[in-house]
């Protein structure tokens, strides 16, 4: 095998695939990236047995061949070569090495046989559709922050992707939660997505798609089954196993029955232990509950308003270690407000999965 390729193209491709490879592997072949050269094309493939990334670039190939080399070492060598360099990759069947030549530099990497390299992309996909890269990016960015990192509840370690609605009003919905916060985003379901099974896309896969999607301007092809999902993003094909689990019934924990259809909280009356307003830290409230501040407290404020109340605000006369809140005397019967305070204290219910689902819905 002999391949000539420009450094910038090679580096960009290796930067996409080498991230999949774990730094520590008990299986030697999983530390390698597979290199396949044929018909003026150079393809790279890397996997961790749960996620697989393949990227193909143009190159001068004469003759073709296939081998595997340590992914991170190969990437670091190419990264440190001068810009604009033409890189020559050579391998022969007689020696288990890959030679890298660039100008006066020469490197030799040990190889492993291609026959040992695993393939997780095999299998039929039951549903196929295309989605605008901007829409897919929006689904990820609006929900990714809520993905759980707690391994014991593995079914929360990803984004739950499914369709909702019937007829012409079908939506593609992404949901993520860590048990304390929940994010949900809807968009019009693309053609071919209707009837797809509900799937949980793992956190690592979500992170890789988010990185790759920045280089895509058009559409992303999505194929999925009950066990795998595949994204085609330009010259990159990413295939991943799905989380085998049941996502919780998240709809039960979204408060209903209010005049505005949601529980409304105010960050204006919640403070950090240092006494500074949450709003002063740049957190903008999505929802508000309007409550009047008594005249005796208004007299204590200056031009900064409620952010200067500091120690004057306590939760029913008992200062908490976490956020502090002020509850007007006439709010004792306000169930929505009482529940909001309990949620922020964390003393009564879990915001996403309360022990008693009925408590999460104010009467």
Long-range contacts (C-beta under 8 A, 24 or more apart in sequence): 1-37, 1-61, 1-63, 1-64, 1-65, 1-66, 1-67, 1-89, 1-90, 1-91, 1-92, 2-61, 2-62, 2-63, 2-88, 2-89, 2-90, 3-37, 3-42, 3-59, 3-60, 3-61, 3-88, 3-89, 3-90, 4-59, 4-60, 4-86, 4-87, 4-88, 4-89, 5-42, 5-57, 5-59, 5-60, 5-86, 5-87, 5-89, 6-84, 6-85, 6-86, 6-87, 7-78, 7-81, 7-82, 7-83, 7-84, 7-85, 7-86, 7-87, 7-102, 8-83, 8-84, 9-57, 9-58, 9-59, 10-42, 10-57, 10-78, 10-87, 11-75, 11-78, 11-79, 12-57, 13-42, 13-44, 13-55, 13-57, 14-44, 14-71, 14-74, 14-75, 14-78, 15-75, 16-53, 16-55, 16-211, 16-212, 16-236, 17-44, 17-45, 17-46, 17-53, 17-54, 17-55, 17-71, 18-46, 18-71, 18-72, 18-74, 18-75, 19-53, 19-208, 19-211, 20-46, 20-47, 20-48, 20-51, 20-52, 20-53, 20-208, 21-46, 21-48, 21-71, 21-72, 22-48, 23-72, 28-112, 29-68, 29-112, 29-116, 29-117, 29-118, 30-118, 31-70, 31-71, 31-72, 32-68, 32-69, 32-70, 32-71, 32-111, 32-112, 32-117, 33-68, 33-69, 33-70, 33-71, 33-74, 34-66, 34-67, 34-68, 34-114, 34-117, 35-66, 35-67, 35-68, 35-69, 35-89, 35-98, 36-64, 36-65, 36-66, 36-114, 37-61, 37-64, 37-65, 37-66, 37-89, 38-64, 39-64, 45-117, 46-71, 47-117, 47-118, 47-120, 49-118, 49-120, 50-120, 50-202, 50-204, 50-240, 50-241, 51-202, 51-204, 51-205, 51-208, 51-238, 51-239, 51-240, 51-241, 52-119, 52-120, 52-121, 52-238, 52-239, 52-240, 53-208, 53-236, 53-237, 53-238, 53-239, 54-121, 54-236, 54-237, 54-238, 54-239, 55-235, 55-236, 55-237, 56-235, 57-235, 65-91, 66-114, 67-91, 67-98, 67-111, 67-114, 68-111, 68-112, 68-113, 68-114, 68-116, 68-117, 69-98, 69-109, 69-110, 69-111, 70-109, 70-110, 73-109, 74-100, 74-109, 77-107, 77-109, 81-105, 120-228, 120-239, 120-241, 121-230, 121-237, 121-239, 123-225, 123-227, 123-228, 124-225, 125-223, 125-224, 125-225, 125-228, 125-230, 126-196, 126-197, 126-224, 126-225, 126-226, 127-192, 127-193, 127-195, 127-196, 127-197, 127-223, 127-224, 127-225, 128-192, 128-221, 128-222, 128-223, 128-224, 129-190, 129-191, 129-192, 129-193, 129-221, 129-222, 130-190, 130-192, 130-219, 130-220, 130-221, 130-222, 131-172, 131-190, 131-219, 131-220, 131-222, 132-218, 132-219, 132-220, 133-213, 133-216, 133-217, 133-218, 133-219, 133-220, 133-233, 135-187, 136-209, 136-213, 136-220, 136-222, 137-210, 137-213, 137-214, 138-185, 138-187, 139-172, 139-174, 139-185, 139-187, 140-174, 140-206, 140-209, 140-210, 140-213, 141-210, 142-174, 142-183, 142-185, 143-174, 143-175, 143-176, 143-183, 143-184, 143-185, 144-176, 144-206, 144-207, 144-210, 145-176, 145-183, 146-176, 146-177, 146-178, 146-181, 146-182, 146-183, 147-176, 147-178, 147-203, 147-206, 148-176, 148-177, 148-178, 148-179, 149-178, 149-203, 150-178, 150-179, 153-179, 154-243, 154-245, 155-200, 155-243, 155-245, 155-246, 155-247, 155-248, 156-247, 156-248, 157-200, 157-202, 157-203, 157-243, 158-200, 158-201, 158-202, 158-203, 158-205, 158-206, 158-242, 158-243, 159-200, 159-201, 159-206, 160-198, 160-199, 160-200, 160-247, 160-250, 161-198, 161-199, 161-200, 161-201, 162-196, 162-197, 162-198, 162-199, 163-189, 163-193, 163-194, 163-195, 163-196, 165-189, 170-194, 175-247, 175-250, 177-248, 177-250, 177-352, 178-352, 179-350, 179-351, 179-352, 179-353, 180-350, 180-351, 180-352, 181-351, 181-352, 182-250, 182-253, 182-254, 182-351, 182-352, 184-250, 184-254, 196-224, 197-224, 197-225, 197-226, 198-247, 199-224, 199-226, 199-229, 199-242, 200-242, 200-243, 200-245, 200-247, 201-229, 201-240, 201-242, 201-243, 202-240, 202-241, 202-242, 202-243, 204-240, 205-229, 205-238, 205-240, 208-238, 209-233, 209-238, 212-236, 212-238, 248-353, 250-352, 252-357, 252-360, 253-351, 253-352, 253-353, 253-354, 253-357, 253-360, 255-336, 255-339, 255-360, 255-361, 255-362, 256-361, 257-361, 257-362, 257-363, 258-336, 258-362, 262-287, 263-287, 263-336, 263-339, 263-340, 263-362, 264-288, 264-289, 264-336, 265-289, 265-340, 265-344, 266-290, 266-291, 268-306, 269-306, 269-313, 269-325, 269-326, 270-323, 270-324, 270-325, 270-344, 271-309, 271-310, 271-313, 271-323, 271-324, 271-325, 272-323, 273-321, 273-322, 273-323, 273-324, 275-309, 275-310, 275-311, 275-324, 276-307, 276-310, 277-306, 277-307, 278-323, 279-307, 280-307, 289-336, 289-337, 289-340, 291-328, 291-331, 291-337, 292-328, 293-326, 293-328, 294-328, 294-329, 297-326, 315-341, 315-345, 320-345, 322-346, 335-362, 335-363, 336-362
